[in-house]
Amino acid sequence: MTEASDIPIRVRPEIAALPPYKQGKQAGADAFKLSSNENPFDPLPGVVEAVTAAASFNRYPDASAGRLRARLAERFGVTADSVHVGSGSVAILAQLVQATAGPADEVIYAWRSFEAYPWLAVVAGATAVHVPLTPDARHDLPAMARAITERTRAIIVCSPNNPTGPIVTQAEFDAFVADVPADVLVILDEAYAEFVTDPDAVDGMYVLGNAGRPNVVVLRTFSKAFGLAGLRVGYAIGHPRLLDAARSTAIPLSVTAQAEEAALASLDVEDALRERVSVIAERRDRLAASLRDAGWAVPQAQGNFVWLPAGHETMALAEAFDAAGIIVRPFAGDGIRISVGEEESVEKVLRIAASVVNDLPEGHSGRRLA
Ligand SMILES: *Cc1c(COP(=O)(O)O)cnc(C)c1O
């Protein structure tokens, strides 16, 4: 392949320096793919039929996904202009960052968190400001508040945090937002909200409904709990002025009619959704507890994944999983994220994780203190 440096096109240096996007490994036929936090269940009842019925591919979709916006507005008790739909919530994240932050501006987020955050800031031309997680892999919101400068334009808070798992509490979030200047956007990324069982967790809809904070936008997605990752549809709820700004940066007509129909059909069967989500949450709790029993220092797990703080052993351990037919998501030098997948995968994950934990050096951060 030709290197960009071999041709005389002047790519922005910060873009040329970005590593190209690498997807979680595709799994072989007999392997479990636990690398992308996907839902192991088939689409909810009625969804395939709704997508199949929306077969007028010769037509452009409804640019504003009006029916889905109206439906979500009704669901959450807000006006339709407080809802914005995008081709995945990552698309909306990019829109919000582009709308608020440009060259010399700063975007603050916790680290380690979602891999897309640094990339979004750099593509917007802004400066990415990382604030390290606490030792128990939680957001350090007081430190994030202290990182705000007059150049800060957007702050991203991820609860539960991908890839480490802990939530931000409602009390922590309220105290944090009170410290954020009113002209700084706070994006609350709740991609895993449906899996949360901790009653103290922040709830974006509560924030929007009760706290009167027009600088907070809440992001949710149909990719994870609803199992529509392949169709690309997510949404934001927040002040119409902020969402208008996001819409102004959006690539028009990105949300397909099929995605809109699938989302609508999924909202029709929320009981079935809730049942599946509770199966995954129960499986997650069981997996996390067993990993802790085996000696792993697994942080609070409130998404559909668990985190092994494997540190320098990360890549070697990921290979051990790989060899056993379990595809995980390693973050070199840091840890391994394992999605909660099929029931049959749980035993296998446990067996491999338990077999290596005692090989970790004494005092390793991955080992649970006895
Ligand atoms: C998966 C994920 C998203 C949403 O992805 P989309 O498929 O684009 O909706 C957003 N934020 C985080 C932290 C995620 O893990």
The ligand as a Gaussian input file, in Angstrom:
#p B3LYP/6-31G(d) Opt

LIG

0 1
 C      -20.755000       1.553000      21.676000
 C      -20.580000       2.921000      22.235000
 C      -21.224000       4.017000      21.664000
 C      -22.244000       3.915000      20.589000
 O      -21.884000       3.458000      19.417000
 P      -22.901000       3.573000      18.191000
 O      -22.951000       2.203000      17.659000
 O      -22.249000       4.575000      17.296000
 O      -24.215000       4.078000      18.681000
 C      -21.061000       5.262000      22.236000
 N      -20.297000       5.428000      23.311000
 C      -19.683000       4.404000      23.893000
 C      -18.900000       4.641000      25.121000
 C      -19.788000       3.117000      23.368000
 O      -19.158000       2.115000      23.954000

